[in-house]
């Protein structure tokens, strides 16, 4: 196990508070927690790609970041009437 994979593990542990806020918080705080979780996930995928020396995994992290942003915008649009 190298430094990149250890850093990815630490980041993935950071998803637990985001999950807690997303389940227990208000709608606005849950949306912010989901955005933070998607950012952490994209960074963890980049660290895993570097740690395993697999370049195609970088593409997966990039696609995940773009789709999570678009998904959050759609989710915010859907929740617009309750916020």
VOKEVEX-506854 format. One record per residue: residue number from 1; x, y, z of N, C-alpha, C in turn; residue in three letters. Coordinates in steps of 0.001 Angstrom, whole numbers, padded with zeros to 6 digits. Layout:
+-----+---------+---------+---------+---------+---------+---------+---------+---------+---------+---------+
| num |     n_x |     n_y |     n_z |    ca_x |    ca_y |    ca_z |     c_x |     c_y |     c_z | residuo |
+-----+---------+---------+---------+---------+---------+---------+---------+---------+---------+---------+
| NUM |       X |       Y |       Z |       X |       Y |       Z |       X |       Y |       Z |     ala |
...
+-----+---------+---------+---------+---------+---------+---------+---------+---------+---------+---------+
***
This chain:
+-----+---------+---------+---------+---------+---------+---------+---------+---------+---------+---------+
| num |     n_x |     n_y |     n_z |    ca_x |    ca_y |    ca_z |     c_x |     c_y |     c_z | residuo |
+-----+---------+---------+---------+---------+---------+---------+---------+---------+---------+---------+
|   1 |  000852 | -001173 |  000000 |  000000 |  000000 |  000000 |  000896 |  001234 |  000000 |     unk |
|   2 |  000606 |  002170 | -000873 |  001435 |  003361 | -000958 |  000688 |  004572 | -000399 |     unk |
|   3 |  001328 |  005722 | -000480 |  000791 |  006944 |  000113 | -000505 |  007361 | -000573 |     unk |
|   4 | -000623 |  007142 | -001871 | -001824 |  007538 | -002610 | -003050 |  006764 | -002127 |     unk |
|   5 | -002866 |  005481 | -001912 | -003993 |  004665 | -001463 | -004370 |  004956 | -000013 |     unk |
|   6 | -003401 |  005293 |  000803 | -003690 |  005684 |  002188 | -004484 |  006987 |  002200 |     unk |
|   7 | -004089 |  007935 |  001357 | -004824 |  009205 |  001271 | -006251 |  008974 |  000767 |     unk |
|   8 | -006429 |  008060 | -000179 | -007777 |  007752 | -000672 | -008626 |  007127 |  000432 |     unk |
|   9 | -008025 |  006286 |  001254 | -008748 |  005681 |  002361 | -009185 |  006733 |  003375 |     unk |
|  10 | -008313 |  007681 |  003668 | -008657 |  008763 |  004600 | -009794 |  009607 |  004035 |     unk |
|  11 | -009758 |  009885 |  002753 | -010844 |  010655 |  002142 | -012167 |  009893 |  002176 |     unk |
|  12 | -012109 |  008601 |  001937 | -013343 |  007818 |  001950 | -013946 |  007716 |  003345 |     unk |
|  13 | -013126 |  007780 |  004377 | -013653 |  007832 |  005740 | -014380 |  009156 |  005959 |     unk |
|  14 | -013948 |  010198 |  005261 | -014599 |  011494 |  005351 | -015996 |  011525 |  004745 |     unk |
|  15 | -016395 |  010458 |  004072 | -017747 |  010388 |  003523 | -018797 |  010094 |  004594 |     unk |
|  16 | -018381 |  009542 |  005702 | -019341 |  009191 |  006754 | -020087 |  010400 |  007320 |     unk |
|  17 | -019414 |  011522 |  007650 | -020191 |  012691 |  008095 | -021125 |  013236 |  007019 |     unk |
|  18 | -020708 |  013148 |  005761 | -021584 |  013598 |  004676 | -022836 |  012736 |  004603 |     unk |
|  19 | -022669 |  011448 |  004790 | -023810 |  010543 |  004789 | -024743 |  010849 |  005955 |     unk |
|  20 | -024174 |  011129 |  007111 | -024983 |  011449 |  008281 | -025814 |  012718 |  008058 |     unk |
|  21 | -025169 |  013755 |  007527 | -025886 |  015015 |  007279 | -026936 |  014826 |  006190 |     unk |
|  22 | -026622 |  014050 |  005175 | -027583 |  013824 |  004096 | -028820 |  013086 |  004590 |     unk |
|  23 | -028647 |  012217 |  005582 | -029788 |  011462 |  006097 | -030565 |  012226 |  007165 |     unk |
|  24 | -029887 |  013042 |  007965 | -030524 |  013658 |  009123 | -030755 |  015158 |  008989 |     unk |
|  25 | -030146 |  015811 |  008024 | -030227 |  017262 |  007930 | -031445 |  017744 |  007160 |     unk |
|  26 | -031511 |  019064 |  007025 | -032571 |  019667 |  006226 | -032287 |  019430 |  004750 |     unk |
|  27 | -033210 |  019838 |  003917 | -033050 |  019599 |  002479 | -031840 |  020341 |  001928 |     unk |
|  28 | -031662 |  021577 |  002352 | -030543 |  022382 |  001848 | -029212 |  021818 |  002338 |     unk |
|  29 | -029138 |  021435 |  003609 | -027884 |  020876 |  004120 | -027612 |  019502 |  003517 |     unk |
|  30 | -028655 |  018742 |  003225 | -028463 |  017448 |  002574 | -027917 |  017617 |  001164 |     unk |
|  31 | -028400 |  018633 |  000467 | -027889 |  018895 | -000881 | -026421 |  019315 | -000833 |     unk |
|  32 | -026066 |  020136 |  000141 | -024666 |  020536 |  000304 | -023796 |  019333 |  000673 |     unk |
|  33 | -024310 |  018436 |  001511 | -023565 |  017237 |  001883 | -023364 |  016313 |  000688 |     unk |
|  34 | -024369 |  016207 | -000159 | -024226 |  015380 | -001354 | -023210 |  015968 | -002333 |     unk |
|  35 | -023180 |  017287 | -002440 | -022175 |  017931 | -003295 | -020763 |  017680 | -002756 |     unk |
|  36 | -020607 |  017811 | -001443 | -019300 |  017552 | -000830 | -018910 |  016094 | -000995 |     unk |
|  37 | -019870 |  015187 | -000845 | -019587 |  013763 | -001013 | -019153 |  013447 | -002445 |     unk |
|  38 | -019759 |  014095 | -003418 | -019355 |  013850 | -004809 | -017953 |  014388 | -005080 |     unk |
|  39 | -017617 |  015510 | -004466 | -016262 |  016042 | -004615 | -015238 |  015111 | -003965 |     unk |
|  40 | -015546 |  014632 | -002780 | -014640 |  013718 | -002085 | -014479 |  012419 | -002874 |     unk |
|  41 | -015569 |  011931 | -003438 | -015511 |  010701 | -004223 | -014649 |  010876 | -005469 |     unk |
|  42 | -014785 |  012000 | -006139 | -013966 |  012254 | -007329 | -012488 |  012347 | -006973 |     unk |
|  43 | -012186 |  013020 | -005874 | -010790 |  013103 | -005439 | -010247 |  011740 | -005031 |     unk |
|  44 | -011065 |  010936 | -004369 | -010629 |  009589 | -003985 | -010370 |  008729 | -005223 |     unk |
|  45 | -011211 |  008860 | -006244 | -010977 |  008116 | -007486 | -009675 |  008542 | -008155 |     unk |
|  46 | -009373 |  009836 | -008112 | -008099 |  010298 | -008667 | -006917 |  009729 | -007891 |     unk |
|  47 | -007025 |  009695 | -006579 | -005943 |  009137 | -005763 | -005780 |  007638 | -005987 |     unk |
|  48 | -006881 |  006931 | -006144 | -006800 |  005498 | -006434 | -006161 |  005267 | -007795 |     unk |
|  49 | -006507 |  006089 | -008777 | -005904 |  005960 | -010107 | -004400 |  006186 | -010047 |     unk |
|  50 | -003976 |  007160 | -009265 | -002544 |  007422 | -009136 | -001856 |  006308 | -008355 |     unk |
|  51 | -002523 |  005826 | -007310 | -001923 |  004782 | -006485 | -001773 |  003461 | -007213 |     unk |
|  52 | -002716 |  003135 | -008088 | -002650 |  001887 | -008849 | -001956 |  002050 | -010195 |     unk |
|  53 | -001594 |  003274 | -010525 | -000946 |  003614 | -011802 | -001790 |  003173 | -012994 |     unk |
|  54 | -003084 |  003498 | -012921 | -004034 |  003180 | -013994 | -004616 |  004476 | -014543 |     unk |
|  55 | -004201 |  004860 | -015725 | -004662 |  006106 | -016328 | -006151 |  006116 | -016693 |     unk |
|  56 | -006744 |  004998 | -017112 | -008185 |  005055 | -017435 | -009065 |  005407 | -016236 |     unk |
|  57 | -008597 |  005159 | -015019 | -009382 |  005511 | -013834 | -009503 |  007019 | -013671 |     unk |
|  58 | -008580 |  007771 | -014239 | -008670 |  009232 | -014194 | -009888 |  009688 | -014995 |     unk |
|  59 | -010137 |  009026 | -016106 | -011330 |  009346 | -016900 | -012603 |  009071 | -016110 |     unk |
|  60 | -012597 |  008008 | -015329 | -013749 |  007692 | -014495 | -013993 |  008787 | -013459 |     unk |
|  61 | -012933 |  009308 | -012864 | -013071 |  010392 | -011889 | -013594 |  011661 | -012555 |     unk |
|  62 | -013133 |  011946 | -013755 | -013595 |  013133 | -014473 | -015078 |  013027 | -014840 |     unk |
|  63 | -015489 |  011880 | -015325 | -016895 |  011676 | -015669 | -017755 |  011743 | -014411 |     unk |
|  64 | -017268 |  011180 | -013316 | -018007 |  011232 | -012046 | -018191 |  012669 | -011575 |     unk |
|  65 | -017174 |  013487 | -011708 | -017270 |  014884 | -011275 | -018280 |  015656 | -012119 |     unk |
|  66 | -018253 |  015454 | -013421 | -019176 |  016173 | -014306 | -020620 |  015720 | -014079 |     unk |
|  67 | -020827 |  014418 | -013959 | -022182 |  013913 | -013766 | -022736 |  014259 | -012393 |     unk |
|  68 | -021886 |  014302 | -011385 | -022385 |  014655 | -010056 | -022796 |  016124 | -010010 |     unk |
|  69 | -022089 |  016986 | -010712 | -022480 |  018390 | -010774 | -023812 |  018550 | -011497 |     unk |
|  70 | -023952 |  017859 | -012613 | -025212 |  017937 | -013361 | -026357 |  017327 | -012560 |     unk |
|  71 | -026092 |  016248 | -011851 | -027117 |  015630 | -011023 | -027542 |  016525 | -009871 |     unk |
|  72 | -026591 |  017230 | -009282 | -026925 |  018145 | -008188 | -027764 |  019311 | -008693 |     unk |
|  73 | -027473 |  019795 | -009888 | -028297 |  020854 | -010456 | -029719 |  020371 | -010714 |     unk |
|  74 | -029850 |  019162 | -011230 | -031184 |  018615 | -011473 | -031921 |  018378 | -010157 |     unk |
|  75 | -031211 |  017907 | -009149 | -031813 |  017671 | -007840 | -032254 |  018978 | -007202 |     unk |
|  76 | -031450 |  020022 | -007335 | -031814 |  021332 | -006797 | -033020 |  021896 | -007534 |     unk |
|  77 | -033080 |  021677 | -008813 | -034244 |  022135 | -009592 | -035510 |  021406 | -009152 |     unk |
|  78 | -035385 |  020115 | -008874 | -036516 |  019326 | -008426 | -036984 |  019779 | -007036 |     unk |
|  79 | -036045 |  020121 | -006165 | -036378 |  020530 | -004801 | -036709 |  022012 | -004691 |     unk |
|  80 | -036762 |  022705 | -005785 | -036952 |  024153 | -005790 | -038260 |  024559 | -005103 |     unk |
|  81 | -039280 |  023800 | -005256 | -040567 |  024189 | -004669 | -040623 |  024003 | -003162 |     unk |
|  82 | -039752 |  023182 | -002571 | -039754 |  022981 | -001128 | -038734 |  023821 | -000399 |     unk |
|  83 | -037848 |  024462 | -001127 | -036788 |  025265 | -000489 | -037210 |  026702 | -000391 |     unk |
+-----+---------+---------+---------+---------+---------+---------+---------+---------+---------+---------+
***
